[in-house]
Amino acid sequence: MPGNARILLVEADFEFGGGLLSSAEPVEGLAPLAWRDAALNRLRALPNMQILNRTMAFGYYDHGLVALYERVNDHLPPEQRTGPRQRLWKVRCKKVILATGAFERPIAFSGNDLPGVMLASAAQTYARRYGALAGRRAVLCTNNDGAYDAAFTLHDMGCAIAAIVDSRAGPGAGADEARRRGIEIVSGSVPIAAKGRRAVRGIDIRSLDGGGRRSLACDTILTSDGWNPAVHLHSQAGGSLAYNEGLQAFLPKGTAQDAVSVGAAAGILDTDIAIAAARAAVCGETVEMPVQAAVGPTRRFADGDTKAQTAWLDFQNDVTVADVQLASRENFRSVEHLKRYTTLGMASDQGKLSNVAGIHVLSDLLAKPAPAIGTTKFRPPFDPVTIGAFAGRAVGENLAPLAHTPSHAAQLALGAKMENYGSWLRPAFFPQSGESEEQAIAREVNAVRQSVGLFDASTLGKIEVKGPDAAEFLQRIYVNGVRTLKVGQGRYGLMLSEHGIVYDDGVFARIGEDHFLVGTTSGHAAAITEMLHEWLQCEWPDLRVLVENVTTGWAVMNVAGPRARDVFAAVGTDIDLSPEAFPHMQYRAGTVGGVPARVQRVSFTGELSYEIAVPWGYGAALWDALMRAGRPCRIAPFGVESLMAMRIEKGFLHVGSDTDGTTYPQDLGFGPAIAKKKDDFVGRRSTMRPDGLRADRRQLVGLEVADGGHPLEVGAHVLPAGATEKHRTQGWVTSSVHSPTLDRPIAMALVERGRDRMGETVRVWDLGQWRSARIADPRFFDPSGERTHG
């Protein structure tokens, strides 16, 4: 590699060294840890080297992107932790060296999940790294030379080795040392069954040549069926695999990116040879695969063998050899089908121990070579990664930063009680000294009803729809008619999903012959924009229409109340504000305070109301100007909760509160509008399904509380008079408030056949409490709308 290349060495373990940490074999003439320390010292001396432990490379993606998961201080006591616990790295690499090692394979035999059965390498690691013996008397079952080292390590530390059961007819290089130590070698034999109930008490073995069966007493069974190179990152990078018959494992072959696997990850299990080969590979030299001792045969199960019922392959998902046999009989013979039918390899270890063993079993059953069976996909992450690491700082408000309205600073100065409404931080109400929430809301509502109030409505969705076919497009989107709308007029509209369910509402205005301004709820602006784009791109690409979300391009101040016109005029505008020139549900463009503005006469409060939109950067100045102009009228800023109280008094719908995932437009009184409109629109056919035409559907109505107490609880169930708790619910309360204007509790509810039951007394149940109420017209205040048209 170039001498000036930045190099990052990452190690998943807390300690560097990998297999050297549990080995006693010299490396290039040095003790394993001495060789490691010397290598680390040389690396740390390099100015272009960064070394990280407790850092796992868990994903290898396109264009050299490697994702790392660093455990920064999880290992420290909580009181000593500072800074982030974990860190996610995204590293773009020109070259990647994969020294990921290999996994030892377990051997499948009856009872191989008993406590006391473990991998030979695991027992060796416990002994050398942690000074803990796996047992006092062990039997080691293997088919390769490497497992002999584990037996010798345990023997040196005081564990009696009852026997080494080697499936090969001729034991390997460690046989002489084993005999010198007095360890019996049982060659040409395999384990059949572990003995014991709650722990290992012995093992049954059998000769592969058809010889007799033998039992050995032990408290530990160590197994080693060879090694599987950790090819996960290589495969994630697009690399291919080749099956090595000698090792009975899949090894890295071709690479799709500039990556090279070295050491055990390349199937080279001899340490000195692996080091030499790795140095050559990193320098770009061709490396010949060294000749290595082949592994021997493993335990073979005949289809239907009763021992297969308790011979475990996947220890996390409890998959046995018998499960693979059943999958084969059921014709799930593709390796991907086998995986999904049995869940083999689908646990958190992603098949590191079980996949190749399962492939070998299936290979025997189908009489097909393992390469023809193939492997499943290796997907990130290599090992489990906490969701917190992916989230990083994206928690709490950092997950979805709350947006501020243009008047945010001014609202805080006025003492606003801010709350999270969707993705916006908005004032719920503006308490004055000593006021409770209820008192503040009542004062704000009364100010709007009696004089004038100011509300920052900048969060409302604003979408421009423009083009020669804009009217035709929106005609297909809204329940209401659009084509007949004249320039300068606005109309309340309802949007449905394809299933006919109420999705959103708002006022749309025709601001030009081919230009519309679509209003949506605050939380749906982006979703409605995407929906409109989808219909244009996927269903009606022939329509000449452009759609643009301009919500944050325009600040909107809503001045509402009987004195709203006076306050608006005092700011200065070239728009004629007289009722005759600018009636309700109309749109006008002009200037306000010398700034270009769009103004709509719409009302969610039920009062004379103007929504004044100016470019976002002028929003704060417009708020200040309206507050100054309104001082003679004792203007009051009001928050979202006060607005909600006024809309309930007027019986205005709030999508998401007064609707749910089953609400059709006819439930809200839009049946006549649907019948009147001859054109098709999104969701129309679905509204005509039998379920939507039922006579007993829940309909939106008002509820007057007979006892005059506190407001009904939202979600409380509505039942007929005389009903008990066992009676089936007929609906529920959707919105509820103590009306400051009427000085009594009122509510809205979805009730079965509600519009046919006006005046009927019902019982309302919530958590064991009963209240009496009367079904009423939801327009509790000013039902004729005279104040709105003032």
GUKE-327736 format. One line per 5 residues: for each residue x, y negated, z negated of C-alpha. Coordinates in steps of 0.001 Angstrom, whole numbers, plus 500000, padded with zeros to 6 digits. Layout:
! residues N
X Y Z ~ ...;
***
This chain:
! residues 790
500000 500000 500000 ~ 501192 496398 500576 ~ 503284 495153 497688 ~ 501115 492051 497212 ~ 497785 493918 497204;
495662 493386 494127 ~ 495242 496762 492430 ~ 492564 497767 489946 ~ 492995 501004 487976 ~ 489856 502142 486187;
489433 505011 483758 ~ 486029 506166 482517 ~ 487507 507548 479278 ~ 488569 505347 476378 ~ 492049 506889 476670;
494179 507199 479788 ~ 495539 510539 480921 ~ 492621 512635 482099 ~ 493514 516335 481976 ~ 496940 515563 480484;
495234 514736 477186 ~ 494364 518398 476655 ~ 497378 520008 478307 ~ 500733 521165 476988 ~ 502333 521867 480363;
505312 519594 481237 ~ 504832 517059 484036 ~ 507931 516373 486136 ~ 510061 517514 483222 ~ 508290 515371 480605;
505713 516124 477981 ~ 502252 515243 479349 ~ 501681 512157 477182 ~ 505264 510984 477611 ~ 504826 511110 481398;
501530 509216 481060 ~ 503043 506503 478881 ~ 505949 506007 481266 ~ 503567 505736 484228 ~ 501332 503246 482405;
504321 501098 481436 ~ 505417 500905 485077 ~ 501908 499971 486175 ~ 501436 497323 483487 ~ 504676 495677 484582;
503276 495031 488046 ~ 501993 491440 488457 ~ 499214 492509 490833 ~ 497838 495291 488604 ~ 494729 495180 486419;
493956 498199 484236 ~ 490584 498926 482666 ~ 489643 501791 480401 ~ 486077 502621 479323 ~ 485184 501718 482905;
483396 504132 485213 ~ 483193 503855 488985 ~ 479600 504959 489400 ~ 478820 504034 492989 ~ 480614 503751 496327;
478651 501721 498883 ~ 479087 500351 502384 ~ 481968 498088 503376 ~ 484239 499147 500518 ~ 481927 498100 497707;
482610 500053 494506 ~ 480409 499443 491460 ~ 481999 499741 488026 ~ 480367 500089 484612 ~ 482574 498782 481785;
481703 499500 478155 ~ 483281 496414 476633 ~ 482652 496733 472907 ~ 480064 499456 472353 ~ 482755 501393 470478;
483113 498679 467843 ~ 481016 498358 464676 ~ 478145 495897 465277 ~ 479672 493284 462994 ~ 482871 493224 465085;
481220 492858 468479 ~ 481592 489584 470299 ~ 480667 488763 473861 ~ 478937 491201 476207 ~ 478527 494842 475186;
478776 496067 478770 ~ 479807 494603 482099 ~ 478873 495454 485686 ~ 481639 494974 488246 ~ 481111 494715 491992;
484495 495285 493621 ~ 485083 494939 497355 ~ 488016 497240 498197 ~ 490242 497568 501251 ~ 491428 500985 500128;
490147 503357 497450 ~ 492095 506195 495818 ~ 489786 508727 494225 ~ 491476 510625 491403 ~ 488173 511748 489915;
489292 515227 488863 ~ 487180 518362 488885 ~ 484466 520051 486843 ~ 484874 523522 485470 ~ 482074 525874 486482;
480235 527913 483854 ~ 479392 531592 484418 ~ 475778 532690 484541 ~ 474919 535658 482334 ~ 472109 536558 479972;
472050 534354 476883 ~ 474686 531931 478151 ~ 472882 529089 476387 ~ 473495 530473 472879 ~ 475397 528166 470506;
478974 529306 470762 ~ 479051 529629 474563 ~ 481054 526825 476163 ~ 483463 526009 478936 ~ 487066 527003 478398;
488228 523457 479195 ~ 485808 522050 476617 ~ 487232 524243 473894 ~ 490748 523267 474956 ~ 489842 519566 474815;
488294 519910 471353 ~ 491443 521642 470159 ~ 494114 519375 471658 ~ 492443 515957 471530 ~ 490409 516267 468356;
492012 519108 466409 ~ 488780 521082 466232 ~ 488502 524800 466906 ~ 485424 525986 468769 ~ 485412 529242 466795;
487473 531790 464856 ~ 487277 534711 467278 ~ 486792 534036 470994 ~ 486349 535997 474195 ~ 487389 534148 477335;
485625 535099 480595 ~ 487284 533833 483765 ~ 488154 534400 487402 ~ 491142 532037 487703 ~ 494605 531350 486285;
493810 527988 484718 ~ 491614 529358 481955 ~ 494540 531251 480417 ~ 495956 527936 479164 ~ 492792 527379 477140;
493167 530795 475541 ~ 496796 530086 474637 ~ 495925 526646 473208 ~ 493291 528106 470888 ~ 495567 531009 469982;
498329 528571 468980 ~ 495882 526748 466704 ~ 494791 529875 464855 ~ 491830 531171 466837 ~ 491899 534915 467437;
491417 535787 471100 ~ 489524 539089 471157 ~ 490041 539518 474910 ~ 490384 537738 478229 ~ 487765 539175 480594;
489092 538530 484107 ~ 486918 539432 487104 ~ 489997 539880 489290 ~ 491402 543350 489703 ~ 494898 541951 489261;
495169 539322 486517 ~ 496951 536111 487295 ~ 500160 534386 486288 ~ 499210 534108 482621 ~ 498835 537864 482112;
502390 538427 480880 ~ 502136 535655 478313 ~ 498801 537007 477152 ~ 500238 540462 476627 ~ 503228 538979 474801;
500784 537345 472407 ~ 498970 540620 471953 ~ 495818 539436 473744 ~ 493917 542173 475550 ~ 493138 541597 479230;
490062 543329 480583 ~ 490469 543023 484358 ~ 487874 543637 487045 ~ 485068 542901 484583 ~ 482396 540251 484059;
480138 539168 481191 ~ 476627 540657 481161 ~ 474957 539254 478054 ~ 475746 537222 474968 ~ 474697 538869 471737;
473183 537078 468768 ~ 470010 535179 467854 ~ 470933 531688 466690 ~ 474629 531929 467444 ~ 477050 534155 469298;
477867 537422 467557 ~ 479360 539259 470482 ~ 479299 539840 474231 ~ 478544 542719 476562 ~ 480816 543089 479571;
480805 545459 482519 ~ 483282 546586 485125 ~ 482629 545404 488676 ~ 483575 548774 490130 ~ 480527 550410 488586;
482298 551474 485413 ~ 480896 551509 481920 ~ 479594 548770 479695 ~ 481465 547504 476654 ~ 480698 545244 473694;
483172 542841 472078 ~ 482662 541139 468721 ~ 483220 537362 468709 ~ 481724 534072 467569 ~ 482712 532103 470664;
482456 532823 474380 ~ 484530 530642 476687 ~ 483780 530685 480400 ~ 485575 529490 483509 ~ 484284 530255 486992;
486773 527970 488729 ~ 486632 524257 489451 ~ 484474 521958 491561 ~ 486223 518776 492738 ~ 484300 515647 491736;
483404 514641 495276 ~ 480495 512363 494361 ~ 482128 509014 495157 ~ 483724 510460 498296 ~ 480302 511616 499492;
478583 508344 498537 ~ 481098 506578 500758 ~ 479950 508709 503690 ~ 482693 511332 503460 ~ 482085 514906 504586;
482837 518162 502760 ~ 484403 521495 503697 ~ 483984 524745 501800 ~ 487172 526359 500552 ~ 486769 530121 500283;
489748 530560 497974 ~ 488467 528064 495410 ~ 484788 528779 496191 ~ 484215 525030 496099 ~ 483401 522111 498392;
486407 519851 499052 ~ 486636 516360 500611 ~ 487187 516430 504328 ~ 486509 513494 506643 ~ 486173 509951 505296;
483881 507272 506635 ~ 485682 504498 504747 ~ 489312 503866 503827 ~ 489375 506248 500869 ~ 491582 509156 499936;
490932 511852 497335 ~ 493929 513064 495367 ~ 494730 515659 492728 ~ 491976 517926 491480 ~ 489454 515760 493367;
491117 517083 496532 ~ 491161 520638 495221 ~ 494844 520598 494161 ~ 494881 522053 490665 ~ 498649 522298 490061;
499708 519047 488374 ~ 503196 518643 489871 ~ 501977 519498 493364 ~ 499009 517130 492913 ~ 501309 514225 491969;
503593 514771 494933 ~ 500675 515141 497321 ~ 499000 512023 495928 ~ 502106 509909 496461 ~ 502318 511072 500041;
498596 510523 500685 ~ 498639 506962 499306 ~ 501550 506160 501612 ~ 499533 507407 504567 ~ 501424 510630 505089;
499668 513814 506139 ~ 499315 516190 503221 ~ 499021 519921 503713 ~ 496745 521694 501297 ~ 499022 523862 499095;
498386 527570 498868 ~ 496722 528229 495532 ~ 495617 531343 493730 ~ 492102 532250 494781 ~ 489365 532624 492208;
487894 536052 491700 ~ 484327 537339 491999 ~ 481610 536208 489630 ~ 478634 537915 488050 ~ 476136 538923 490768;
472430 539314 490070 ~ 470141 541520 492093 ~ 466791 539932 492975 ~ 464394 540851 490196 ~ 467139 541637 487674;
465527 541075 484266 ~ 468779 539625 482905 ~ 468383 536777 485375 ~ 465469 535472 483304 ~ 467881 534146 480663;
470954 533467 482783 ~ 471057 529682 482835 ~ 472347 527606 485739 ~ 471118 524125 484806 ~ 471368 523690 481048;
469580 520330 481033 ~ 466554 521266 483112 ~ 466446 524906 481947 ~ 466810 526402 485424 ~ 467758 530079 485460;
468990 532484 488108 ~ 465462 533903 488130 ~ 464094 530475 489125 ~ 466371 530427 492161 ~ 465290 533974 493011;
461641 532909 492805 ~ 462308 529887 495023 ~ 463858 532181 497612 ~ 460860 534531 497513 ~ 458542 531540 497899;
460578 530562 500979 ~ 462133 527436 499457 ~ 465470 528270 501029 ~ 466773 524885 502078 ~ 469131 523566 499427;
467074 520356 499217 ~ 463849 522355 498798 ~ 465514 524567 496193 ~ 466517 521462 494252 ~ 462999 520071 494179;
461224 523373 493585 ~ 463395 524326 490629 ~ 464686 520836 489523 ~ 468196 522336 489735 ~ 470668 519450 489487;
468019 516785 488910 ~ 468907 516044 485282 ~ 471172 513211 484131 ~ 474340 515183 484994 ~ 473141 515287 488635;
474185 518912 489044 ~ 477843 518544 488110 ~ 477757 521944 486381 ~ 474887 523639 488186 ~ 474775 522754 491869;
477567 524958 493211 ~ 476517 527830 490949 ~ 472980 527568 492340 ~ 474323 527480 495893 ~ 476306 530638 495224;
473214 532434 493905 ~ 471155 531352 496925 ~ 474008 532369 499214 ~ 473906 535904 497813 ~ 470109 536086 498050;
470021 534967 501684 ~ 473198 536785 502667 ~ 474445 533506 504113 ~ 477858 531965 503446 ~ 477906 529019 501067;
478951 526527 503808 ~ 475755 527423 505687 ~ 473719 526654 502564 ~ 475342 523224 502186 ~ 475048 520739 499351;
472446 518201 498293 ~ 473001 514464 498528 ~ 475257 512816 495950 ~ 473626 509542 495000 ~ 474704 506770 492624;
475098 506510 489756 ~ 477852 509074 489218 ~ 476856 509144 485535 ~ 473958 507385 483751 ~ 474310 503616 483521;
472230 501608 481072 ~ 469544 499338 482441 ~ 471093 496617 480301 ~ 474290 496771 482333 ~ 472366 496198 485549;
470322 493451 483933 ~ 473339 491650 482495 ~ 472264 488127 481587 ~ 469000 488601 483449 ~ 467006 489052 480248;
464424 486852 478617 ~ 464179 483542 480434 ~ 467244 484446 482507 ~ 465325 487327 484086 ~ 462914 484930 485741;
463968 481380 484890 ~ 460968 479269 484007 ~ 460356 476419 486408 ~ 459615 472933 485113 ~ 457023 470557 486461;
458155 467075 487566 ~ 456740 465508 484405 ~ 458418 468020 482079 ~ 460606 465491 480259 ~ 457740 463041 479862;
455488 465802 478527 ~ 458084 466807 475938 ~ 458368 463176 474859 ~ 454602 463191 474287 ~ 454912 466191 471975;
453585 468833 474362 ~ 453316 472395 473046 ~ 455007 474276 475879 ~ 454162 477853 476822 ~ 455077 480288 479562;
452360 480451 482219 ~ 453628 482927 484779 ~ 456894 481501 486052 ~ 456235 477949 484860 ~ 456817 476274 481504;
453737 474126 481057 ~ 452029 472234 478229 ~ 449249 474197 476554 ~ 448090 471037 474761 ~ 449495 467790 473309;
449038 467839 469530 ~ 449124 464561 467680 ~ 450217 464195 464070 ~ 448513 466784 461862 ~ 446310 468201 464614;
445622 471897 464933 ~ 445467 473520 468348 ~ 441663 473502 468309 ~ 441569 469834 467299 ~ 444064 468807 469970;
442143 470657 472693 ~ 438854 469119 471557 ~ 440362 465601 471630 ~ 441805 466113 475129 ~ 438537 467530 476509;
436497 464677 475029 ~ 438919 462136 476487 ~ 438448 463574 479976 ~ 434675 463798 479574 ~ 434335 460275 478197;
437110 458328 479910 ~ 440126 459767 481753 ~ 442873 462356 481427 ~ 446052 463253 483302 ~ 447224 466758 484197;
450344 467845 486078 ~ 448984 470304 488667 ~ 452236 470667 490620 ~ 452266 474412 489963 ~ 449218 475048 492151;
450130 476908 495318 ~ 450364 474797 498468 ~ 450769 476564 501817 ~ 450740 474830 505176 ~ 449202 476767 508048;
449766 475101 511396 ~ 449350 475935 515059 ~ 446803 476141 517871 ~ 445298 479291 516321 ~ 445428 478155 512684;
441643 477899 512331 ~ 441096 481301 513936 ~ 443731 482840 511667 ~ 442215 481479 508454 ~ 438737 482433 509680;
439967 486030 509485 ~ 441518 485551 506043 ~ 438816 483784 504016 ~ 435394 485056 502990 ~ 434191 481540 503822;
433923 480013 507266 ~ 436847 477889 508424 ~ 436180 476954 512041 ~ 433356 474538 511179 ~ 435492 472563 508738;
436103 469017 510011 ~ 439430 467206 509724 ~ 439582 465521 506324 ~ 437278 468020 504667 ~ 438050 470648 502026;
436271 473848 501091 ~ 436481 476324 498237 ~ 437618 479693 499576 ~ 437956 483266 498405 ~ 440585 485720 499648;
440192 489489 499386 ~ 442562 492404 499545 ~ 442105 495013 502277 ~ 440081 496961 499715 ~ 437542 494156 499448;
438699 493190 495952 ~ 438928 489506 494999 ~ 442597 488569 495299 ~ 442822 484790 495076 ~ 440841 481585 495352;
441443 477900 495892 ~ 440555 474896 498010 ~ 441740 474719 501603 ~ 441662 471467 503549 ~ 441841 470669 507244;
444433 467919 507417 ~ 444712 467984 511209 ~ 442971 469661 514108 ~ 445536 472490 514046 ~ 446862 471902 510541;
445528 473292 507239 ~ 446640 472972 503631 ~ 445830 476188 501754 ~ 445544 475974 497981 ~ 446191 479019 495800;
446444 479814 492119 ~ 449789 478965 490492 ~ 450963 482537 490178 ~ 450016 483649 493686 ~ 451666 481085 495967;
454561 483329 497009 ~ 452405 486464 497235 ~ 449774 484771 499415 ~ 452503 483382 501674 ~ 453930 486874 502129;
450466 488277 502768 ~ 449783 485699 505470 ~ 453149 486436 507088 ~ 452406 490154 507034 ~ 449065 489749 508796;
450617 487518 511432 ~ 453624 489713 512075 ~ 452010 493134 511824 ~ 448375 492746 512903 ~ 447938 489531 514886;
451310 488681 516457 ~ 449480 487079 519371 ~ 448214 484212 517199 ~ 450221 480997 517514 ~ 450532 480072 513858;
453278 479002 511458 ~ 452990 479524 507695 ~ 455161 477735 505135 ~ 455040 477682 501337 ~ 455477 474026 500323;
454502 474403 496664 ~ 457716 472888 495333 ~ 457816 470271 498070 ~ 454902 468318 496634 ~ 454285 467180 493068;
450589 466951 492197 ~ 449069 464788 489471 ~ 445421 465339 488645 ~ 443666 462319 487213 ~ 440193 463296 485996;
437281 461685 484201 ~ 434674 458951 484674 ~ 437441 456292 484782 ~ 439702 458272 487171 ~ 438958 456008 490128;
439897 452901 488117 ~ 443225 454374 487031 ~ 444026 455577 490543 ~ 443255 452190 492028 ~ 445438 450457 489441;
448499 452366 490662 ~ 448008 450919 494129 ~ 446923 452769 497260 ~ 445825 452058 500825 ~ 443200 454829 500607;
439590 453705 500300 ~ 438462 455299 497009 ~ 434796 454377 497195 ~ 432395 457325 496811 ~ 431019 456717 500282;
434434 456642 501980 ~ 436015 459374 499894 ~ 433400 461821 498584 ~ 433960 465083 496726 ~ 435754 467933 498596;
437485 465539 500985 ~ 441146 465039 501912 ~ 442909 461788 502655 ~ 446481 460833 503527 ~ 448019 457451 502779;
450350 455820 500297 ~ 450174 455708 496519 ~ 452445 453252 494781 ~ 454224 452772 498095 ~ 454977 456503 498450;
453485 458810 501147 ~ 450754 460844 499534 ~ 448146 463522 500162 ~ 445022 463211 498053 ~ 442143 465625 497573;
438935 465061 495669 ~ 438608 468433 493987 ~ 437765 469238 490406 ~ 438396 472124 488034 ~ 437204 470057 485075;
433736 469188 486377 ~ 434541 465468 486340 ~ 435386 462899 488976 ~ 438872 464040 489899 ~ 441719 463254 492286;
444663 465528 493019 ~ 447420 463181 494157 ~ 450359 464878 495885 ~ 453635 463050 496524 ~ 457073 464383 497485;
458450 466326 494507 ~ 461152 463796 493713 ~ 458521 461113 493081 ~ 456455 463297 490736 ~ 457885 462020 487468;
457485 458405 488572 ~ 453863 459034 489572 ~ 453135 460549 486149 ~ 454625 457484 484435 ~ 452747 455107 486720;
449397 456792 486056 ~ 450027 456845 482299 ~ 450781 453096 482366 ~ 447774 452345 484547 ~ 445537 454366 482253;
446472 452679 478987 ~ 443489 450275 479074 ~ 441237 453327 479453 ~ 443041 455228 476671 ~ 444200 457893 479125;
445100 461216 477534 ~ 447443 463838 478937 ~ 445828 467260 478734 ~ 447242 470759 478898 ~ 446355 474107 480398;
444218 475230 477441 ~ 442117 472083 477621 ~ 441699 472565 481365 ~ 440573 476166 480738 ~ 438032 474984 478169;
436529 472538 480673 ~ 436390 475063 483510 ~ 434545 477542 481219 ~ 432067 474790 480339 ~ 431450 474381 484058;
431339 478137 484716 ~ 434225 477967 487190 ~ 435877 481244 488131 ~ 439457 481997 487126 ~ 440837 484862 489218;
442626 487331 486991 ~ 440616 486358 483928 ~ 437070 486680 485258 ~ 437998 489349 487796 ~ 439827 492644 487684;
440948 495291 490166 ~ 437346 496327 490864 ~ 435662 492949 491383 ~ 433984 492406 494751 ~ 432971 488925 495975;
429272 489838 495700 ~ 429835 490360 491964 ~ 430655 486648 491808 ~ 427666 485494 493838 ~ 429315 485477 497255;
426924 488000 498777 ~ 424997 485333 500755 ~ 428266 483866 502089 ~ 429321 487292 503370 ~ 425951 487867 504991;
425994 484432 506604 ~ 429446 484799 508129 ~ 429277 486783 511372 ~ 433033 487061 511930 ~ 435167 489801 510466;
437626 488957 507721 ~ 440159 490788 505581 ~ 438366 493210 503257 ~ 434879 492743 504716 ~ 434344 496383 505638;
435474 497501 502187 ~ 432867 495306 500500 ~ 430212 497321 502307 ~ 431232 500634 500796 ~ 428545 502378 498731;
430323 501470 495525 ~ 430183 497791 496431 ~ 426454 497970 497181 ~ 425387 499579 493896 ~ 422544 497770 492197;
424102 498208 488775 ~ 427417 496493 489526 ~ 428870 494138 486937 ~ 428193 490511 487807 ~ 429682 487311 486425;
427320 485546 484017 ~ 427463 483268 481009 ~ 426952 484226 477371 ~ 425510 481923 474728 ~ 426420 482968 471207;
423265 483084 469107 ~ 424893 482905 465678 ~ 426904 479754 466432 ~ 430041 481184 464832 ~ 433530 481454 466248;
434053 482213 469964 ~ 433584 485762 471191 ~ 436746 487803 471643 ~ 437906 488237 475236 ~ 437464 491910 476084;
434587 492425 473654 ~ 432004 494854 475033 ~ 428507 493822 476057 ~ 425716 496283 475205 ~ 421906 496061 475279;
419942 494986 472235 ~ 419570 497825 469766 ~ 422629 499665 471077 ~ 425038 501482 468774 ~ 428751 502114 469092;
427997 505332 470976 ~ 426242 503459 473778 ~ 428097 503145 477092 ~ 429462 499652 477654 ~ 427663 497472 480187;
430462 494981 480621 ~ 432858 492765 478729 ~ 433720 489171 477895 ~ 436165 487681 480416 ~ 436550 484083 479168;
435579 482534 475851 ~ 435985 479196 474101 ~ 434441 476906 471525 ~ 433129 474166 473789 ~ 434260 470739 472537;
431638 469093 474768 ~ 428701 471231 473610 ~ 430128 471897 470143 ~ 429281 475583 470250 ~ 430879 478821 471427;
430316 479858 475024 ~ 431673 482680 477140 ~ 431672 484268 480559 ~ 431324 488007 481111 ~ 431022 490701 483730;
427745 492462 482908 ~ 425791 495170 484732 ~ 422993 493561 486815 ~ 423822 490349 484993 ~ 422048 487933 487333;
418778 489860 486947 ~ 418971 489689 483161 ~ 419078 485930 482546 ~ 417732 485120 479096 ~ 418114 488702 477806;
419565 489131 474319 ~ 422523 491518 474118 ~ 424869 492825 471453 ~ 428591 492154 471695 ~ 430952 494643 470016;
434611 494141 469191 ~ 436644 496336 466826 ~ 433627 497335 464763 ~ 432116 493836 464601 ~ 428726 493077 466165;
427593 489683 467479 ~ 424377 488609 469138 ~ 424417 486691 472428 ~ 422107 485694 475282 ~ 422864 486114 478983;
422748 482684 480615 ~ 423731 480669 483668 ~ 427543 480217 483373 ~ 427157 476538 484316 ~ 426804 475385 480729;
427680 471737 481389 ~ 426359 469462 484144 ~ 424908 472313 486261 ~ 423868 469912 489036 ~ 427438 468592 489447;
426481 464931 489268 ~ 429597 464018 487319 ~ 431841 465677 489885 ~ 430286 463612 492680 ~ 430448 460347 490725;
***
